[in-house]
Amino acid sequence: MTEFLMEYNLAGLIIGIATFFIIGLFHPIVIKAEYYFGTRCWWVFLVFGIGFVALSIATAGIILSTVFSVLAFSCFWSILEIFAQKKRVDKGWFPANPKRKTK
C-alpha cells in the first residue's frame, strides 16, 4: 500500500487529510475536557503527546510516523488550548459546567 501511495505521490495528500481530521477531532476534545475536568487535565495531553512522539520516532514508515507526530503536537497544542478555553468560558463564550467543583 505504501508503495502505491509513494508511486503516485499520494503520501502528502494522505498526511494532509489525516492532519485535517486530527485537528478537527481535537477541537471538541479540548472543549469537552475543559467542561468536565477544567484545566487540571492538561497533563493528560502532555503524557499522550510524549507517547505519540515516542511512537513517531519508533515508526519506520513516513506516513504513519508523520501522523503520530501530528497527533503529538496536537496534544501539546491542546495544553495551551485548555487554558485558552477556560478564558473563553470565563468570558461567557462557552457554557461552564455547573456540576464541576472549582478550586
Secondary structure as UniProt FT lines:
FT   HELIX           2..7
FT   TURN            8..9
FT   HELIX           11..37
FT   HELIX           38..41
FT   HELIX           42..58
FT   HELIX           62..90
FT   TURN            91..92
FT   TURN            98..99
//
